[in-house]
Amino acid sequence: MKHTNAKIIHFIRHGKTLYNQNKQIQGSTDIPLSDIGIAQAQEFNSVDFLPTYDIAYHSSLVRAKKTLDIILEKVENKPKVLMSDLIKERAYGVFEGLKDHEIEEKYPDTFRKWKLDENTPIPGADTIDSVIDKMLEFITLIEKSEYTNVLAVTHSGVLFALYKYITQTKLGERPKDIYFANCCSVYLTIKYENGIRKLEFNFGDKIY
């Protein structure tokens, strides 16, 4: 298949949950939006919207679906909505529901290694590699589709994994120059140069 036109995926991180507010590891645990998270979605800046969206995606986690539902209330021409777990948050296994000091108490060796290497194996958790693989599958899905402007509500672990892939950051390294706040926007442009796919990651005033 020959590609000529660029495609844009507008990623939005979901609104806050009580786990976010309490600094608990959330992962794949299905936690709803808090009152603050609902307000964040309601206050989402509509100037960030692309002119139109051909389709919108959310993960199977309720915090992503609810964020999308609220945000789409501002969209006049509502797109078709689909669920995809290719953009679901990274599972953190036995760490989920715990705060850092609780993890350190229960799993001191794993916690120490994890703080030094973010890709340290955690019982029941996804690796960052697997999150990247799913994201690349999602990108290929969009690439092969008829859609040009795509909206997708996802999670910080997914955005960090994508950022690491594009910037070729070591998977175990914790980026210190970037943070994906709740309800932030990231634009991924899929474009083609001499028939070769190139991914451009736009966050804030920076392009990677």
Backbone as JSON Lines, residues from 0, in Angstrom:
{"i":0,"aa":"M","n":[0.84,-1.19,0.0],"ca":[0.0,0.0,0.0],"c":[0.88,1.24,0.0]}
{"i":1,"aa":"K","n":[0.6,2.17,-0.91],"ca":[1.39,3.4,-1.0],"c":[0.71,4.5,-0.2]}
{"i":2,"aa":"H","n":[1.46,5.15,0.69],"ca":[0.92,6.22,1.51],"c":[1.48,7.55,1.04]}
{"i":3,"aa":"T","n":[0.6,8.55,1.0],"ca":[1.05,9.88,0.59],"c":[0.66,10.95,1.6]}
{"i":4,"aa":"N","n":[-0.5,10.82,2.2],"ca":[-1.0,11.86,3.09],"c":[-0.64,11.58,4.54]}
{"i":5,"aa":"A","n":[-0.34,12.65,5.27],"ca":[-0.05,12.52,6.7],"c":[-1.34,12.26,7.47]}
{"i":6,"aa":"K","n":[-1.2,11.58,8.6],"ca":[-2.32,11.33,9.5],"c":[-1.94,11.84,10.88]}
{"i":7,"aa":"I","n":[-2.93,12.29,11.63],"ca":[-2.67,12.82,12.97],"c":[-3.52,12.07,13.98]}
{"i":8,"aa":"I","n":[-2.86,11.59,15.03],"ca":[-3.56,11.02,16.18],"c":[-3.41,12.01,17.33]}
{"i":9,"aa":"H","n":[-4.53,12.52,17.8],"ca":[-4.55,13.44,18.94],"c":[-4.8,12.6,20.2]}
{"i":10,"aa":"F","n":[-3.74,12.36,20.95],"ca":[-3.85,11.61,22.2],"c":[-4.17,12.57,23.34]}
{"i":11,"aa":"I","n":[-5.05,12.14,24.23],"ca":[-5.35,12.88,25.45],"c":[-5.23,11.91,26.62]}
{"i":12,"aa":"R","n":[-4.51,12.31,27.66],"ca":[-4.49,11.49,28.86],"c":[-5.81,11.7,29.61]}
{"i":13,"aa":"H","n":[-6.31,10.65,30.22],"ca":[-7.57,10.73,30.97],"c":[-7.48,11.72,32.14]}
{"i":14,"aa":"G","n":[-8.64,12.11,32.66],"ca":[-8.7,12.99,33.83],"c":[-8.26,12.25,35.1]}
{"i":15,"aa":"K","n":[-8.1,13.01,36.18],"ca":[-7.6,12.45,37.44],"c":[-8.59,11.47,38.07]}
{"i":16,"aa":"T","n":[-8.0,10.53,38.8],"ca":[-8.75,9.59,39.63],"c":[-8.27,9.76,41.07]}
{"i":17,"aa":"L","n":[-8.95,9.11,42.01],"ca":[-8.5,9.17,43.4],"c":[-7.13,8.52,43.56]}
{"i":18,"aa":"Y","n":[-6.85,7.49,42.76],"ca":[-5.51,6.88,42.81],"c":[-4.45,7.9,42.41]}
{"i":19,"aa":"N","n":[-4.72,8.67,41.36],"ca":[-3.78,9.72,40.96],"c":[-3.57,10.72,42.09]}
{"i":20,"aa":"Q","n":[-4.67,11.14,42.69],"ca":[-4.6,12.15,43.75],"c":[-3.88,11.63,44.98]}
{"i":21,"aa":"N","n":[-4.04,10.34,45.27],"ca":[-3.41,9.73,46.46],"c":[-2.02,9.18,46.18]}
{"i":22,"aa":"K","n":[-1.57,9.33,44.91],"ca":[-0.25,8.84,44.5],"c":[-0.12,7.32,44.67]}
{"i":23,"aa":"Q","n":[-1.21,6.62,44.33],"ca":[-1.19,5.16,44.3],"c":[-0.91,4.7,42.87]}
{"i":24,"aa":"I","n":[-0.19,3.59,42.76],"ca":[0.06,3.01,41.43],"c":[-1.26,2.49,40.88]}
{"i":25,"aa":"Q","n":[-1.61,2.92,39.69],"ca":[-2.93,2.62,39.14],"c":[-2.89,1.48,38.13]}
{"i":26,"aa":"G","n":[-2.07,1.63,37.11],"ca":[-1.94,0.57,36.12],"c":[-3.26,0.19,35.48]}
{"i":27,"aa":"S","n":[-3.52,-1.1,35.4],"ca":[-4.73,-1.59,34.73],"c":[-5.92,-1.7,35.67]}
{"i":28,"aa":"T","n":[-5.76,-1.3,36.95],"ca":[-6.9,-1.29,37.86],"c":[-7.93,-0.28,37.35]}
{"i":29,"aa":"D","n":[-9.19,-0.68,37.34],"ca":[-10.23,0.14,36.69],"c":[-10.83,1.13,37.68]}
{"i":30,"aa":"I","n":[-10.2,2.29,37.81],"ca":[-10.6,3.31,38.75],"c":[-11.33,4.43,38.01]}
{"i":31,"aa":"P","n":[-12.51,4.86,38.49],"ca":[-13.25,5.92,37.8],"c":[-12.63,7.3,38.02]}
{"i":32,"aa":"L","n":[-13.07,8.26,37.23],"ca":[-12.64,9.63,37.43],"c":[-13.12,10.14,38.78]}
{"i":33,"aa":"S","n":[-12.3,10.96,39.41],"ca":[-12.72,11.66,40.62],"c":[-13.49,12.91,40.21]}
{"i":34,"aa":"D","n":[-14.01,13.64,41.19],"ca":[-14.69,14.9,40.87],"c":[-13.74,15.86,40.17]}
{"i":35,"aa":"I","n":[-12.47,15.85,40.6],"ca":[-11.47,16.7,39.95],"c":[-11.27,16.26,38.5]}
{"i":36,"aa":"G","n":[-11.2,14.96,38.28],"ca":[-11.02,14.43,36.92],"c":[-12.17,14.78,36.0]}
{"i":37,"aa":"I","n":[-13.39,14.71,36.53],"ca":[-14.56,15.1,35.74],"c":[-14.48,16.57,35.37]}
{"i":38,"aa":"A","n":[-14.09,17.4,36.35],"ca":[-13.96,18.85,36.09],"c":[-12.87,19.11,35.05]}
{"i":39,"aa":"Q","n":[-11.76,18.36,35.13],"ca":[-10.69,18.53,34.14],"c":[-11.19,18.24,32.73]}
{"i":40,"aa":"A","n":[-11.94,17.16,32.58],"ca":[-12.47,16.81,31.26],"c":[-13.46,17.87,30.78]}
{"i":41,"aa":"Q","n":[-14.27,18.38,31.69],"ca":[-15.24,19.42,31.33],"c":[-14.55,20.72,30.92]}
{"i":42,"aa":"E","n":[-13.39,20.98,31.54],"ca":[-12.66,22.22,31.28],"c":[-11.63,22.06,30.16]}
{"i":43,"aa":"F","n":[-11.56,20.87,29.57],"ca":[-10.57,20.64,28.52],"c":[-10.68,21.73,27.47]}
{"i":44,"aa":"N","n":[-9.54,22.27,27.08],"ca":[-9.5,23.41,26.18],"c":[-9.84,23.0,24.75]}
{"i":45,"aa":"S","n":[-11.01,23.4,24.29],"ca":[-11.45,22.97,22.96],"c":[-10.62,23.57,21.83]}
{"i":46,"aa":"V","n":[-9.78,24.57,22.12],"ca":[-8.92,25.11,21.06],"c":[-7.88,24.07,20.63]}
{"i":47,"aa":"D","n":[-7.69,23.03,21.46],"ca":[-6.76,21.97,21.11],"c":[-7.33,21.01,20.07]}
{"i":48,"aa":"F","n":[-8.63,21.1,19.82],"ca":[-9.26,20.18,18.89],"c":[-8.79,20.41,17.46]}
{"i":49,"aa":"L","n":[-8.66,19.34,16.72],"ca":[-8.47,19.43,15.27],"c":[-9.82,19.83,14.66]}
{"i":50,"aa":"P","n":[-9.83,20.29,13.4],"ca":[-11.1,20.74,12.8],"c":[-12.21,19.69,12.87]}
{"i":51,"aa":"T","n":[-11.88,18.47,12.53],"ca":[-12.84,17.37,12.62],"c":[-12.1,16.1,12.99]}
{"i":52,"aa":"Y","n":[-12.82,15.15,13.56],"ca":[-12.25,13.83,13.86],"c":[-13.02,12.78,13.08]}
{"i":53,"aa":"D","n":[-12.29,11.9,12.44],"ca":[-12.91,10.83,11.68],"c":[-13.38,9.71,12.59]}
{"i":54,"aa":"I","n":[-12.66,9.52,13.69],"ca":[-12.97,8.45,14.63],"c":[-12.33,8.77,15.97]}
{"i":55,"aa":"A","n":[-12.9,8.24,17.04],"ca":[-12.34,8.45,18.38],"c":[-12.22,7.1,19.09]}
{"i":56,"aa":"Y","n":[-11.12,6.94,19.82],"ca":[-10.86,5.7,20.55],"c":[-10.69,5.98,22.04]}
{"i":57,"aa":"H","n":[-11.0,4.97,22.84],"ca":[-10.67,4.98,24.26],"c":[-10.27,3.56,24.65]}
{"i":58,"aa":"S","n":[-9.54,3.42,25.74],"ca":[-9.21,2.08,26.23],"c":[-10.43,1.52,26.95]}
{"i":59,"aa":"S","n":[-10.35,0.28,27.4],"ca":[-11.48,-0.35,28.09],"c":[-11.62,0.13,29.53]}
{"i":60,"aa":"L","n":[-10.67,0.92,30.02],"ca":[-10.73,1.41,31.4],"c":[-11.71,2.58,31.48]}
{"i":61,"aa":"V","n":[-12.54,2.57,32.52],"ca":[-13.64,3.52,32.62],"c":[-13.15,4.97,32.67]}
{"i":62,"aa":"R","n":[-11.97,5.19,33.23],"ca":[-11.48,6.58,33.31],"c":[-11.2,7.17,31.93]}
{"i":63,"aa":"A","n":[-10.8,6.33,30.99],"ca":[-10.56,6.79,29.62],"c":[-11.88,7.01,28.89]}
{"i":64,"aa":"K","n":[-12.81,6.07,29.02],"ca":[-14.1,6.19,28.34],"c":[-14.87,7.41,28.83]}
{"i":65,"aa":"K","n":[-14.9,7.61,30.15],"ca":[-15.65,8.74,30.71],"c":[-15.03,10.07,30.27]}
{"i":66,"aa":"T","n":[-13.7,10.13,30.25],"ca":[-13.04,11.35,29.78],"c":[-13.44,11.66,28.35]}
{"i":67,"aa":"L","n":[-13.42,10.64,27.5],"ca":[-13.81,10.85,26.1],"c":[-15.27,11.28,25.99]}
{"i":68,"aa":"D","n":[-16.14,10.62,26.74],"ca":[-17.57,10.97,26.69],"c":[-17.78,12.45,27.01]}
{"i":69,"aa":"I","n":[-17.1,12.93,28.06],"ca":[-17.26,14.32,28.48],"c":[-16.69,15.27,27.42]}
{"i":70,"aa":"I","n":[-15.5,14.95,26.92],"ca":[-14.85,15.82,25.94],"c":[-15.66,15.91,24.65]}
{"i":71,"aa":"L","n":[-16.26,14.8,24.24],"ca":[-17.02,14.8,22.99],"c":[-18.3,15.62,23.07]}
{"i":72,"aa":"E","n":[-18.71,15.99,24.3],"ca":[-19.87,16.86,24.43],"c":[-19.61,18.21,23.77]}
{"i":73,"aa":"K","n":[-18.33,18.58,23.62],"ca":[-17.97,19.87,23.01],"c":[-17.82,19.77,21.49]}
{"i":74,"aa":"V","n":[-17.86,18.56,20.96],"ca":[-17.64,18.37,19.53],"c":[-18.98,18.37,18.8]}
{"i":75,"aa":"E","n":[-19.12,19.28,17.85],"ca":[-20.4,19.41,17.14],"c":[-20.65,18.21,16.25]}
{"i":76,"aa":"N","n":[-19.68,17.86,15.42],"ca":[-19.82,16.69,14.54],"c":[-19.13,15.5,15.21]}
{"i":77,"aa":"K","n":[-19.91,14.75,15.98],"ca":[-19.34,13.68,16.78],"c":[-18.88,12.51,15.91]}
{"i":78,"aa":"P","n":[-17.65,12.04,16.14],"ca":[-17.13,10.92,15.36],"c":[-17.63,9.58,15.9]}
{"i":79,"aa":"K","n":[-17.43,8.56,15.12],"ca":[-17.66,7.2,15.59],"c":[-16.7,6.91,16.72]}
{"i":80,"aa":"V","n":[-17.15,6.16,17.74],"ca":[-16.32,5.86,18.91],"c":[-16.08,4.36,19.0]}
{"i":81,"aa":"L","n":[-14.81,3.98,19.19],"ca":[-14.45,2.57,19.35],"c":[-13.56,2.39,20.57]}
{"i":82,"aa":"M","n":[-13.59,1.19,21.14],"ca":[-12.7,0.84,22.24],"c":[-11.52,0.05,21.69]}
{"i":83,"aa":"S","n":[-10.32,0.34,22.19],"ca":[-9.15,-0.44,21.8],"c":[-8.22,-0.6,22.99]}
{"i":84,"aa":"D","n":[-7.89,-1.84,23.31],"ca":[-6.94,-2.07,24.4],"c":[-5.5,-2.01,23.92]}
{"i":85,"aa":"L","n":[-5.3,-1.64,22.67],"ca":[-3.93,-1.37,22.21],"c":[-3.41,-0.08,22.86]}
{"i":86,"aa":"I","n":[-4.32,0.75,23.39],"ca":[-3.91,1.99,24.06],"c":[-4.25,1.94,25.56]}
{"i":87,"aa":"K","n":[-4.39,0.74,26.1],"ca":[-4.68,0.57,27.52],"c":[-3.42,0.78,28.35]}
{"i":88,"aa":"E","n":[-3.61,1.25,29.59],"ca":[-2.48,1.51,30.48],"c":[-1.67,0.24,30.75]}
{"i":89,"aa":"R","n":[-0.39,0.43,30.96],"ca":[0.51,-0.65,31.35],"c":[0.06,-1.23,32.69]}
{"i":90,"aa":"A","n":[-0.03,-2.55,32.77],"ca":[-0.34,-3.21,34.04],"c":[0.9,-3.18,34.94]}
{"i":91,"aa":"Y","n":[0.69,-2.9,36.21],"ca":[1.8,-2.86,37.17],"c":[1.76,-4.0,38.18]}
{"i":92,"aa":"G","n":[0.94,-5.0,37.92],"ca":[0.95,-6.21,38.73],"c":[0.77,-5.95,40.22]}
{"i":93,"aa":"V","n":[1.68,-6.53,41.02],"ca":[1.56,-6.46,42.48],"c":[1.74,-5.05,43.03]}
{"i":94,"aa":"F","n":[2.22,-4.12,42.22],"ca":[2.4,-2.73,42.67],"c":[1.08,-1.95,42.68]}
{"i":95,"aa":"E","n":[0.08,-2.44,41.97],"ca":[-1.14,-1.66,41.81],"c":[-1.88,-1.46,43.14]}
{"i":96,"aa":"G","n":[-2.33,-0.24,43.34],"ca":[-3.05,0.12,44.56],"c":[-2.15,0.59,45.69]}
{"i":97,"aa":"L","n":[-0.83,0.46,45.49],"ca":[0.12,0.8,46.55],"c":[0.81,2.14,46.29]}
{"i":98,"aa":"K","n":[1.22,2.79,47.38],"ca":[2.06,3.98,47.29],"c":[3.52,3.54,47.35]}
{"i":99,"aa":"D","n":[4.42,4.43,46.97],"ca":[5.84,4.07,46.91],"c":[6.35,3.48,48.22]}
{"i":100,"aa":"H","n":[6.01,4.09,49.34],"ca":[6.54,3.59,50.62],"c":[5.97,2.21,50.95]}
{"i":101,"aa":"E","n":[4.75,1.93,50.49],"ca":[4.16,0.61,50.72],"c":[4.83,-0.45,49.85]}
{"i":102,"aa":"I","n":[5.16,-0.08,48.62],"ca":[5.88,-1.0,47.74],"c":[7.25,-1.3,48.33]}
{"i":103,"aa":"E","n":[7.91,-0.27,48.82],"ca":[9.25,-0.45,49.4],"c":[9.21,-1.38,50.6]}
{"i":104,"aa":"E","n":[8.14,-1.3,51.39],"ca":[8.0,-2.17,52.56],"c":[7.71,-3.62,52.16]}
{"i":105,"aa":"K","n":[6.85,-3.82,51.16],"ca":[6.43,-5.17,50.78],"c":[7.39,-5.86,49.82]}
{"i":106,"aa":"Y","n":[7.99,-5.07,48.92],"ca":[8.87,-5.64,47.89],"c":[10.16,-4.83,47.81]}
{"i":107,"aa":"P","n":[10.96,-4.82,48.87],"ca":[12.13,-3.92,48.91],"c":[13.14,-4.13,47.78]}
{"i":108,"aa":"D","n":[13.45,-5.38,47.45],"ca":[14.45,-5.63,46.39],"c":[13.93,-5.18,45.02]}
{"i":109,"aa":"T","n":[12.68,-5.56,44.72],"ca":[12.1,-5.18,43.43],"c":[11.94,-3.66,43.35]}
{"i":110,"aa":"F","n":[11.55,-3.05,44.46],"ca":[11.37,-1.59,44.48],"c":[12.69,-0.89,44.2]}
{"i":111,"aa":"R","n":[13.75,-1.35,44.81],"ca":[15.07,-0.73,44.62],"c":[15.5,-0.84,43.16]}
{"i":112,"aa":"K","n":[15.33,-2.03,42.58],"ca":[15.7,-2.24,41.18],"c":[14.83,-1.39,40.25]}
{"i":113,"aa":"W","n":[13.54,-1.3,40.58],"ca":[12.59,-0.56,39.75],"c":[12.91,0.93,39.73]}
{"i":114,"aa":"K","n":[13.37,1.45,40.87],"ca":[13.73,2.87,40.93],"c":[14.96,3.16,40.08]}
{"i":115,"aa":"L","n":[15.82,2.16,39.92],"ca":[17.01,2.32,39.09],"c":[16.74,2.01,37.62]}
{"i":116,"aa":"D","n":[15.79,1.1,37.39],"ca":[15.48,0.66,36.02],"c":[13.97,0.48,35.92]}
{"i":117,"aa":"E","n":[13.31,1.39,35.22],"ca":[11.85,1.38,35.14],"c":[11.29,0.14,34.45]}
{"i":118,"aa":"N","n":[12.14,-0.56,33.68],"ca":[11.69,-1.75,32.97],"c":[11.98,-3.03,33.74]}
{"i":119,"aa":"T","n":[12.29,-2.89,35.03],"ca":[12.53,-4.06,35.88],"c":[11.3,-4.96,35.91]}
{"i":120,"aa":"P","n":[11.46,-6.27,35.76],"ca":[10.3,-7.17,35.83],"c":[9.59,-7.06,37.18]}
{"i":121,"aa":"I","n":[8.27,-6.91,37.12],"ca":[7.42,-6.84,38.31],"c":[6.39,-7.95,38.17]}
{"i":122,"aa":"P","n":[6.19,-8.77,39.21],"ca":[5.22,-9.86,39.11],"c":[3.84,-9.37,38.66]}
{"i":123,"aa":"G","n":[3.36,-9.94,37.55],"ca":[2.04,-9.59,37.04],"c":[1.98,-8.34,36.2]}
{"i":124,"aa":"A","n":[3.13,-7.69,35.97],"ca":[3.15,-6.42,35.24],"c":[3.51,-6.6,33.77]}
{"i":125,"aa":"D","n":[3.1,-5.64,32.96],"ca":[3.53,-5.58,31.56],"c":[4.94,-4.99,31.5]}
{"i":126,"aa":"T","n":[5.7,-5.4,30.52],"ca":[6.98,-4.73,30.26],"c":[6.72,-3.5,29.39]}
{"i":127,"aa":"I","n":[7.64,-2.56,29.41],"ca":[7.5,-1.39,28.55],"c":[7.55,-1.81,27.09]}
{"i":128,"aa":"D","n":[8.35,-2.83,26.79],"ca":[8.43,-3.34,25.41],"c":[7.06,-3.76,24.9]}
{"i":129,"aa":"S","n":[6.29,-4.43,25.76],"ca":[4.98,-4.91,25.32],"c":[4.01,-3.76,25.1]}
{"i":130,"aa":"V","n":[4.14,-2.7,25.9],"ca":[3.29,-1.51,25.71],"c":[3.64,-0.85,24.37]}
{"i":131,"aa":"I","n":[4.92,-0.75,24.08],"ca":[5.36,-0.18,22.79],"c":[4.83,-1.02,21.63]}
{"i":132,"aa":"D","n":[4.92,-2.34,21.75],"ca":[4.45,-3.22,20.68],"c":[2.96,-2.97,20.38]}
{"i":133,"aa":"K","n":[2.16,-2.83,21.45],"ca":[0.73,-2.58,21.26],"c":[0.48,-1.21,20.63]}
{"i":134,"aa":"M","n":[1.25,-0.23,21.07],"ca":[1.08,1.11,20.5],"c":[1.44,1.13,19.01]}
{"i":135,"aa":"L","n":[2.51,0.44,18.65],"ca":[2.89,0.37,17.24],"c":[1.83,-0.36,16.42]}
{"i":136,"aa":"E","n":[1.19,-1.35,17.03],"ca":[0.09,-2.04,16.36],"c":[-1.08,-1.08,16.14]}
{"i":137,"aa":"F","n":[-1.34,-0.22,17.14],"ca":[-2.41,0.77,17.02],"c":[-2.09,1.77,15.9]}
{"i":138,"aa":"I","n":[-0.84,2.22,15.87],"ca":[-0.42,3.17,14.83],"c":[-0.57,2.55,13.44]}
{"i":139,"aa":"T","n":[-0.19,1.29,13.31],"ca":[-0.33,0.59,12.03],"c":[-1.8,0.45,11.64]}
{"i":140,"aa":"L","n":[-2.64,0.2,12.64],"ca":[-4.09,0.12,12.4],"c":[-4.6,1.42,11.8]}
{"i":141,"aa":"I","n":[-4.19,2.55,12.37],"ca":[-4.6,3.85,11.85],"c":[-3.98,4.09,10.47]}
{"i":142,"aa":"E","n":[-2.72,3.72,10.34],"ca":[-2.01,3.91,9.07],"c":[-2.74,3.22,7.92]}
{"i":143,"aa":"K","n":[-3.26,2.04,8.17],"ca":[-3.91,1.26,7.12],"c":[-5.39,1.62,6.94]}
{"i":144,"aa":"S","n":[-5.89,2.48,7.83],"ca":[-7.31,2.83,7.78],"c":[-7.57,3.99,6.84]}
{"i":145,"aa":"E","n":[-8.83,4.32,6.68],"ca":[-9.23,5.48,5.87],"c":[-9.17,6.77,6.67]}
{"i":146,"aa":"Y","n":[-8.89,6.68,7.97],"ca":[-8.99,7.83,8.86],"c":[-7.75,8.72,8.8]}
{"i":147,"aa":"T","n":[-7.97,10.02,8.84],"ca":[-6.88,11.0,8.78],"c":[-6.66,11.7,10.12]}
{"i":148,"aa":"N","n":[-7.75,12.14,10.75],"ca":[-7.69,12.8,12.06],"c":[-8.35,11.9,13.1]}
{"i":149,"aa":"V","n":[-7.57,11.46,14.06],"ca":[-8.02,10.48,15.04],"c":[-7.87,11.05,16.44]}
{"i":150,"aa":"L","n":[-8.88,10.86,17.27],"ca":[-8.84,11.26,18.68],"c":[-8.73,10.0,19.52]}
{"i":151,"aa":"A","n":[-7.85,9.98,20.52],"ca":[-7.67,8.78,21.33],"c":[-7.37,9.16,22.78]}
{"i":152,"aa":"V","n":[-8.22,8.71,23.7],"ca":[-7.98,8.96,25.13],"c":[-7.25,7.75,25.7]}
{"i":153,"aa":"T","n":[-6.08,8.01,26.25],"ca":[-5.19,6.94,26.69],"c":[-4.62,7.24,28.07]}
{"i":154,"aa":"H","n":[-3.41,6.75,28.35],"ca":[-2.85,6.76,29.7],"c":[-1.39,7.19,29.67]}
{"i":155,"aa":"S","n":[-0.9,7.64,30.82],"ca":[0.47,8.18,30.86],"c":[1.52,7.12,30.54]}
{"i":156,"aa":"G","n":[1.31,5.88,31.01],"ca":[2.29,4.84,30.72],"c":[2.42,4.57,29.24]}
{"i":157,"aa":"V","n":[1.32,4.69,28.52],"ca":[1.33,4.5,27.07],"c":[2.08,5.65,26.4]}
{"i":158,"aa":"L","n":[1.82,6.87,26.86],"ca":[2.48,8.05,26.27],"c":[3.97,8.04,26.55]}
{"i":159,"aa":"F","n":[4.36,7.64,27.76],"ca":[5.79,7.55,28.08],"c":[6.47,6.48,27.22]}
{"i":160,"aa":"A","n":[5.8,5.35,27.02],"ca":[6.37,4.29,26.19],"c":[6.57,4.77,24.76]}
{"i":161,"aa":"L","n":[5.57,5.48,24.23],"ca":[5.67,6.01,22.87],"c":[6.79,7.04,22.77]}
{"i":162,"aa":"Y","n":[6.88,7.9,23.78],"ca":[7.94,8.91,23.82],"c":[9.32,8.25,23.81]}
{"i":163,"aa":"K","n":[9.48,7.2,24.62],"ca":[10.77,6.5,24.66],"c":[11.11,5.88,23.31]}
{"i":164,"aa":"Y","n":[10.1,5.31,22.67],"ca":[10.33,4.69,21.36],"c":[10.79,5.73,20.34]}
{"i":165,"aa":"I","n":[10.1,6.84,20.28],"ca":[10.4,7.86,19.26],"c":[11.73,8.54,19.53]}
{"i":166,"aa":"T","n":[12.03,8.8,20.81],"ca":[13.29,9.5,21.15],"c":[14.44,8.53,21.36]}
{"i":167,"aa":"Q","n":[14.16,7.23,21.24],"ca":[15.17,6.18,21.44],"c":[15.79,6.26,22.84]}
{"i":168,"aa":"T","n":[14.94,6.61,23.8],"ca":[15.35,6.62,25.2],"c":[15.43,5.19,25.71]}
{"i":169,"aa":"K","n":[16.42,4.88,26.52],"ca":[16.52,3.54,27.1],"c":[15.25,3.24,27.89]}
{"i":170,"aa":"L","n":[14.73,2.03,27.74],"ca":[13.45,1.69,28.34],"c":[13.47,1.79,29.85]}
{"i":171,"aa":"G","n":[14.62,1.53,30.45],"ca":[14.71,1.59,31.91],"c":[14.89,2.98,32.46]}
{"i":172,"aa":"E","n":[15.15,3.94,31.58],"ca":[15.42,5.31,32.02],"c":[14.12,6.05,32.31]}
{"i":173,"aa":"R","n":[14.13,6.86,33.38],"ca":[12.95,7.67,33.71],"c":[13.15,9.07,33.15]}
{"i":174,"aa":"P","n":[12.39,9.46,32.13],"ca":[12.57,10.8,31.55],"c":[12.32,11.89,32.59]}
{"i":175,"aa":"K","n":[13.22,12.85,32.65],"ca":[13.1,13.92,33.63],"c":[12.65,15.24,33.01]}
{"i":176,"aa":"D","n":[12.62,15.29,31.69],"ca":[12.3,16.55,31.01],"c":[10.89,16.6,30.46]}
{"i":177,"aa":"I","n":[10.06,15.61,30.82],"ca":[8.71,15.56,30.26],"c":[7.77,14.92,31.27]}
{"i":178,"aa":"Y","n":[6.56,15.45,31.34],"ca":[5.54,14.9,32.24],"c":[4.18,15.05,31.58]}
{"i":179,"aa":"F","n":[3.41,13.98,31.57],"ca":[2.1,13.99,30.93],"c":[1.01,14.15,31.98]}
{"i":180,"aa":"A","n":[0.59,15.38,32.19],"ca":[-0.43,15.68,33.18],"c":[-1.79,15.14,32.72]}
{"i":181,"aa":"N","n":[-2.69,14.99,33.67],"ca":[-4.04,14.54,33.32],"c":[-4.7,15.53,32.36]}
{"i":182,"aa":"C","n":[-5.32,14.99,31.34],"ca":[-6.01,15.75,30.28],"c":[-5.07,16.59,29.42]}
{"i":183,"aa":"C","n":[-3.79,16.21,29.38],"ca":[-2.87,16.89,28.45],"c":[-3.07,16.33,27.04]}
{"i":184,"aa":"S","n":[-2.58,17.09,26.05],"ca":[-2.69,16.68,24.65],"c":[-1.32,16.35,24.07]}
{"i":185,"aa":"V","n":[-1.26,15.28,23.31],"ca":[-0.08,14.91,22.53],"c":[-0.55,14.64,21.11]}
{"i":186,"aa":"Y","n":[0.18,15.17,20.13],"ca":[-0.17,14.93,18.73],"c":[0.9,14.06,18.08]}
{"i":187,"aa":"L","n":[0.48,12.93,17.55],"ca":[1.39,12.06,16.81],"c":[1.05,12.18,15.33]}
{"i":188,"aa":"T","n":[2.03,12.63,14.55],"ca":[1.84,12.73,13.1],"c":[2.52,11.54,12.43]}
{"i":189,"aa":"I","n":[1.75,10.85,11.61],"ca":[2.29,9.75,10.81],"c":[2.47,10.29,9.4]}
{"i":190,"aa":"K","n":[3.71,10.41,8.98],"ca":[3.95,10.93,7.63],"c":[4.93,10.03,6.89]}
{"i":191,"aa":"Y","n":[5.1,10.32,5.61],"ca":[5.88,9.43,4.77],"c":[6.86,10.24,3.93]}
{"i":192,"aa":"E","n":[8.1,9.81,3.96],"ca":[9.14,10.44,3.15],"c":[9.79,9.36,2.29]}
{"i":193,"aa":"N","n":[9.65,9.51,0.97],"ca":[10.15,8.5,0.03],"c":[9.59,7.12,0.34]}
{"i":194,"aa":"G","n":[8.31,7.12,0.74],"ca":[7.63,5.86,1.02],"c":[7.94,5.25,2.37]}
{"i":195,"aa":"I","n":[8.75,5.93,3.18],"ca":[9.12,5.41,4.5],"c":[8.34,6.15,5.58]}
{"i":196,"aa":"R","n":[7.76,5.39,6.5],"ca":[6.97,6.0,7.57],"c":[7.86,6.72,8.58]}
{"i":197,"aa":"K","n":[7.45,7.93,8.96],"ca":[8.13,8.68,10.0],"c":[7.09,9.12,11.02]}
{"i":198,"aa":"L","n":[7.45,9.03,12.3],"ca":[6.54,9.43,13.37],"c":[7.06,10.7,14.03]}
{"i":199,"aa":"E","n":[6.17,11.67,14.19],"ca":[6.53,12.95,14.8],"c":[5.66,13.16,16.03]}
{"i":200,"aa":"F","n":[6.32,13.35,17.18],"ca":[5.66,13.43,18.48],"c":[5.67,14.89,18.93]}
{"i":201,"aa":"N","n":[4.49,15.5,19.01],"ca":[4.37,16.92,19.33],"c":[3.69,17.07,20.69]}
{"i":202,"aa":"F","n":[4.44,17.64,21.65],"ca":[3.91,17.84,22.99],"c":[4.3,19.23,23.47]}
{"i":203,"aa":"G","n":[3.29,20.04,23.79],"ca":[3.58,21.41,24.19],"c":[4.2,22.17,23.03]}
{"i":204,"aa":"D","n":[5.36,22.77,23.28],"ca":[6.03,23.52,22.21],"c":[7.21,22.75,21.63]}
{"i":205,"aa":"K","n":[7.25,21.44,21.9],"ca":[8.38,20.63,21.42],"c":[7.91,19.57,20.44]}
{"i":206,"aa":"I","n":[8.75,19.32,19.45],"ca":[8.5,18.25,18.47],"c":[9.67,17.28,18.54]}
{"i":207,"aa":"Y","n":[9.35,15.99,18.67],"ca":[10.4,14.96,18.78],"c":[10.35,14.07,17.53]}
